[in-house]
């Protein structure tokens, strides 16, 4: 897959949390972060677990700063994905 970045509209980074980047959106070029990886990153910088979750939910997940707003994905275990698909399947 090749993603062409627009120099006039670069992806928005969450400063200091590159370790939580899991990819790039193929359509927009926005950066994609893992939710739990973000939590771990904030905890490694001194926040406690609950404080990190609250801060991320309010300041990152709840924010929209244009079409290049980072995408936050809640990582799931394979078994949880299977259960979700079974629950909502055809």
Secondary structure, 3 states (H helix, E strand, C coil): CCCCCCCCCCCCCCCCCHHHEEEECCCCCCEEEEHHHHHHHHHHCCCCHHHHHHHHHHHHHCCCCCCCCCEEECCCCHHHHHHHHHHHCC
